[in-house]
Each structure stands twice: as C-alpha cells, then as structure tokens.
Amino acid sequence: MRLGRVFLTFIKIFLMLVVTAMIRFQIPELRYDLGSKEPVQITSPNDLSIQRFAQSTFASVHGTIDPNRAATFAMHGVRFTYFFLQDYGPKLVVRTSEQIDEGWTQIGTHMGRLKPYRRMPFSRSVRAGFRKNFDVGIPEDALFLGRDDVPRFSGWTIGAVIFASVLWCVLAYFFFLYGRTTKRAPKASEIGVTAASD
C-alpha cells in the first residue's frame, strides 16, 4: 500500500515536470516570435559574443560561406546543411534546409535566429561531425544562426503556452490540493452512531 502511494506520487511529479518542460520550451519561442522584426546587424566577428546573444535574437550576419567546410547531416529523418562563414570560422555555425550550390558564394548576408550553439538541436552530433569530417572543433562559446527562421506571429505558439499553463494548474490542483480542500463525507455508520447518541 505504501509502495503504491510512493509510485503514484512519482507519477504525479513526473507529469508535472513534463508539463513544466513544455512551458519552458515554448516561452522562448513566444518571446522570439513576438520580438523585434528589425534584425540586429552583425558585420564582423567582433560583434558576436555569447553574453550579448544569450537569448534568441533576430539577426542579419554579413559574410560569405566557406564552401570547403559545409556538411549535410540527416538526423531522425531531418536533413540540414551546416556551414561556416569566412572570417567567422567555427565561432558561428549557420544552418539551412536548402541545397547549397556554387551560387551560395555570392550571397553576402544571412538572416535568421541567432542563439548560443549549445541550445541548437543535435548540437553534439553536429560538433562530432565537423570534428570527424574536417578536423574542426566548435568552441563552447560558439553561436548558431538558423537561416530564414524569422520572427512571425503564431497563434499555435500562444495556444500551446496557454494550454500548458492551464494544464499545469489543473494537475497541481488535483494532485496536491483537491484532497485537502474537500471535506470528507461522513460514512453511514458514523451517521447511525450520531443518531443513536442523540
């Protein structure tokens, strides 16, 4: 009986943590989508720092692709191409879902979401891939630019945050408050004893 209660408590806490993680994931997305639509201009490596861009920022980076260090990785059915920009090196990793060709060397501006590299999906796999294929190490303070990921209003994101927040409150109430705030109904035997004593 006691073991069952411990297991039930564990399940409750686990569900609360899952919903909390949903909220923590969606809030930065919402902040970015509702943020500035005017990109921050990055014209040199000196403009980049992990302290300045600790949060997702809409940015426009001026630089040309390094065609000798671009690689396509397919992970979990998703295919992206990652590359460096000349002058920036591994300090900035750029990602695109498009196919890269010779014409990309003529592109001088790359616009999208700028954030710390460690917050990029599959960051460890991509780091290992660059080390294996190009013998290049991506530093811990590197930044990541998700090309063409521009801030746009999304009702789905707002709805997801609201839904997760309401769900968290409902679970917290039923898991931890409901039994304490409702009075226990008297049993029939207790009513009989009370009537007899009267």
Protein Blocks (a to p, Z undefined) as FASTA:
>chain_A
ZZmmmmmmmmmmmmmmmmmmmmmmmmmmmmmmmmcfbdcddfbfklgcfklmmpccdddd
dddddfklccdddeehiacdddddehklmmbccddfbdcdfklmmpcbdcdddddfklpg
hklmmmmmmmmmnopacdfkbccddehiacdddfklmmmmmmmmmmmmmmmmmmmmmmmm
pccdddfklmmmmmmmZZ
